[in-house]
Amino acid sequence: MASSLSQQAYAEAVEKLAASTGTATAAQLATVADEILSVAALLRAQPRLRRALTDPSRDGAERAELLRSLLSGKVSEASVSTLTALVAGRFSAPAELLDVTERLGVEAVLRSADKGGKLADVEDELFRFGQIVSGNPQLAVTLGDPGAPTTRRVKLVEDLLKGKSQPATVRLVEVALEGFGGRGFEGSLTRLVELTAAKRDRQVAYVTVARPLTDADEQALAAKLATIYDRPVSIQIEVNPAIIGGASVRVGSDLYDGTILRRLNAAKQAFAK
């Protein structure tokens, strides 16, 4: 979990990102996102650089100047100013710098999608791709293997998604391949779905049903959950005939399991006693 120090540094960097890209187009924001994520990749590969950029014996201005000297002329000024604002902050451990830099890159990707009016599409595409992966054990093993070359896994993702999904979706799946925030691949995808929904000021409800809901039923469920959680809710539906009937709904740590399968299993357990 990020410390309060790194959270403050991240918040200040997000402010700088907003100020430096206020008039940027979706394409320009996507470029900034790629640049920030490239720096995250550099930090992942260079532990000594992470330590230097979080060294508490150096003041924030010195750390910022060190990073500026490395990046100037290689990435846009928007990326330089955003990242130097980040490293000028304080961190409890060098690893936190990698985590918040990666998170900052994701924020830029989401801003790009938002600028293009594609956030809802990206959220749905991330969730659907997660469902495809979880339903295909071989694909799950291939994409989730941290020992496999990242370039090979990225190429597989591009072959599967390019031309069928938003560019922001493809970029975020690539982030998930790196293990976003130290998570496994499928856990990273789930977290990215939730961050995309949060960017739309929505809570995610994961709903499992035996057969597809009608539009009216989905809207009614979303309205009911929005009342319970006091904010708009994004419904992500998985159809699983094995539950027979009813529905399972998970929002955050809250789980309502009203499936017929659960009731049958409970009845079996009761008879077995």
N, C-alpha and C positions, 0 to 999 in steps of 0.2 A: 504494500500500500504506500502511495506517495506521502511524503511528510508534508507538514504545513509549510515548510520552507520551499520545497519544490512546487507545491501548489500555488504559492504566491508568485514564484518566478514564472510559472506557466501562465497565470492570469495576466501578468504584466506583458508577456510576450504576445498573448492573444490580442491585447489592446494595441500593441505596436503593429501586429499583422493587420488588424482592422484599419488602422490609420494609414498604413503604407499601401494598402490595396483597395482603398475606398472606392476608387473609380475604375478598378480593373475589370476586364471582361472575364467571362467564365474560362476562356482559353488561357488568359494571363494568370489567373488564379491556379489553374491546373499546372502551369509551368512552375509557379512558386511552390506548389505542393510537391512536385517532383524534386525540386532543388532541396527542400527541407528534408524530404525522405532520403535523398542521396547523402545528406550530411548525417542523418541517423545511421545509415549503413556504414559510413566512415567511422562513426563513434563505436558502432558494434564491433568493427574490425580492429579498432585501435584503443585498447584499454589505457595506454599511457596518455593518449590525448584526452580521454574522459577525465583522468585524474588531474591533468594540467588545467583543464577548463573548470574544475570544481575545487581546485586547491584553495583552502581557506586562508592560507598565508598570503595569497594575492588578493588585492581588492577587486571589486567588480569591474571597474574601468580597465584594469590591466588584463583580466581574463577576456573581456569583450574585445580589447585591442588585439590580443593574440588570435582570436577567432577571425576578426576582420582581416588580419594580415594573411590568413590562410585562404579566405574565401573571396577577397576582392578581385574582380576581374574574371571570376569563374562562375559566379551566380549573380542574379539580379540584386539591385540595391534593396528591394523590398525584402528579399530573403536574408540579406546580410543584416539589415537593421532589426529584423524580427529575431534572428538567432543571436545577435549580440545582446539584445535586450534580455534574452533568455539566460545566457551564461553570466550576465552581470548579476543575476540573482544568486541565492545561496541554496546549497543542497546538502542533505545529510550524508549522502554517499554518492560516489561517481556513477553508479548504475542508474540512479534517479535521472541523471541528465539524459541518458539514452531513452528512458521511458517517456519523458516529457517532450523530447525532440520528436520522437515517433508520433506521439499524441498530437503535437503541433502540426505535423505533416498531415495527419488524418483530418484535423480541423480545416486545413487549407483545401483538402480534397472536397470536404463537405460544403465549404463555402463556394467552391467552383460549381458543384452540382446544384446548390441553392440558387446561385446566380443564373444558371441555365434553366431553372424551374424543373429539375429532375430528381429532387431529393426523394420523393415518394417512390419513383421508379427504382432508384438505387436501393432503397430499403427492401422493397419486394424482391429485387433480383438477388441481393445478398442472401435473403432468407431462402429463396427457392434453390439457389445453388447449394446452400447448406443442406437442404433436404435431399438434393441429388447425391451429394457426397455421402451423407449418412446412410442412404439407401443402396450404396454401391461399395461394399467392403474393400474391393480391390482399389478403387479410386481413393477411398478414405486412407488406406495404408500408404498409397503412393504419394498423395499430397501431404499427408501428415508426418512423413518420415523426415525428421530433422537432419538425418545423416545423408540423405540424398542431395545431390547438387541442386541449389536453388534455381539456377538457370534452367535446368531440365524441367523442374516443376512449374516455373513461370511460363515456359513454352507450352506446357500442357494446358495450363489455365487459359492462355491466350488462344490456343487452338479451340478450346471448348466455348469461350465466351466472346471473343472479338467478333464484331458484326452482329451479335445477338444481344448484347448488353451495353449499358452506358459505359463510356470510358472510365468514369469514376468508380463504377462497380468493379471493373477489371483491376484498377489500381488498388482498391481496397482489398480485393482478394489476394493480390500480390503482397500487401502488408501482412495479411493473415498468415501467409506462407512463412514469414519470418518469425512468427510467434508473437503477435502483438501483445505487449505488456507481459511477456513471459508465459503466455497461455499456449496450449496446443492449437492446432489449426482450426478444429471445429469450434473450440471455445473462443478463439479469436474472431471467427465469423459471427458468432452470437453477440459478442461485445460490440462489434462494428454495426450490427443491425440496431442494437440499442442506442448507440451514439447517433446513428442516422435519425432514428425516431426522436431522440432528445433534441436534435437540431430543428426538428419540426414542432418542438414543444409537446411531444407525445410520449406516453408510456406504452410499452409493448406488451400485448397479451398474446401468449402462445396458446392456441386453441387446437385440440385434437378431437376430431369427430369421425364417425363411421362413414358418413357420406357428405358431399359438399353442402354447405349452407346456401340458402337462397340469399339474394341481395338484401331482402327485407329482414331476414333473420340475422344476418351479419350486422346490419345497421342497428337493429334493436339491441344486440349484444354489446356493440360498441357504445351505444347510448347508456346502457345500464352500468357498464364498467366505468364509463366517464363520470357517472354520478357517484359511484363508490370511491373512486380515486381522485375525484375533484380535478381532473384534467383530461384533455382528449386522449383517447386510447387508439393505438394502431393495432388492428387485428391481423395476426399471422396464423394462417390455418394449415394444419396438416391433416390429410384424410387418411385414416387407418382403419380399414374394415374389421381388423382384429378386435377392436374394442366393442364391436357388435352394435352398440347404440349409446345414447347419452353423449356427454362431452367432458373433456378435461380442459381446465383453463388455468394457466400459470401466468401470474403477473408478479415480477420480482421474486420474492421468496414466498409469496402466497400461492397456494395450490388448492384448487377445487376439483376434485375428481368425482364426477357424477356419471361415470361410464358404467354400462351394464357389466362389462368385464370385471370391474372392481367389485361390484355387488356379488357377482357369481363367485369370485375368489374369496370374498368375505364369508359367503354362505358355506363354501367348502371347508374353510378353516373352522367355522362354528360346528359343523357336523363331525369334524375330525377330532374334536375335543372329547 
